Amino acid sequence: MKTGIFYGSTTGTTESVVDRVKVLLDADVFTADDIDKAENYDFIILATSTWGMGELQDRWLDGIEKLKNLNLSGKKVALIGVGDQEGFGDTFVDAIGIIYDEIKDKGITLVGKTSTDGYNFSSSRAVEDGEFLGLIIDENNQGELTEERINSWIEKVR
Ligand SMILES: Cc1cc2nc3c(=O)[nH]c(=O)nc-3n(C[C@H](O)[C@H](O)[C@H](O)COP(=O)(O)O)c2cc1C
């Protein structure tokens, strides 16, 4: 399945997660500036860190506007969120919820929801029906779990 990853990353944390997923899924990788190319892929992975107080990473500010106009009908989609649950427990990985709100009514099939077990936060827009909307990584506090989290998520979405 032709897989494309589109991401935004300020200090390189999301980028390093994306690099790992790219290898495991043999995917093409672009920054969110190139989101227009998503229409060329069957399986689309959207990845972002959260900045400000629950805001999108900068690359996604234009990217989300472009996303509104894309035809994603029939696409398989997965989300990757990177954040800091100890420092930002009220807005933990909120940017994933912002992206999901834009795509949820576009006829997509979302894959790769994950359990919130093992995380410690008070509020997150990335949670729906008690589950995270995608793979959630916290390098600030739980970096030792990242590799295992990525590997088990890959098995779910591939
Ligand atoms: C000023 C600032 C604001 C942040 N705001 C949030 C936030 O609201 N929610 C969250 O989960 N993480 C927040 N973070 C944590 C970053 O998302 C985290 O450090 C992440 O690993 C950065 O990934 P990147 O290098 O790919 O951009 C914030 C970090 C900083 C420095």
The ligand as an ORCA input file, in Angstrom:
! r2SCAN-3c Opt
* xyz 0 1
  C       6.405     26.522     24.674
  C       5.994     25.069     24.587
  C       4.642     24.767     24.524
  C       4.221     23.420     24.477
  N       2.875     23.117     24.507
  C       2.473     21.821     24.570
  C       1.087     21.480     24.696
  O       0.195     22.332     24.772
  N       0.757     20.144     24.752
  C       1.693     19.151     24.691
  O       1.330     17.988     24.746
  N       3.022     19.461     24.569
  C       3.429     20.751     24.507
  N       4.767     21.054     24.397
  C       5.747     19.964     24.332
  C       6.216     19.647     22.912
  O       5.154     19.217     22.102
  C       7.280     18.546     23.016
  O       8.447     19.092     23.555
  C       7.570     17.834     21.703
  O       8.435     16.747     21.941
  C       8.186     18.732     20.647
  O       8.254     18.006     19.441
  P       8.926     18.580     18.087
  O      10.365     18.772     18.364
  O       8.681     17.532     17.080
  O       8.201     19.858     17.759
  C       5.189     22.384     24.445
  C       6.557     22.715     24.503
  C       6.957     24.032     24.583
  C       8.435     24.340     24.684
*
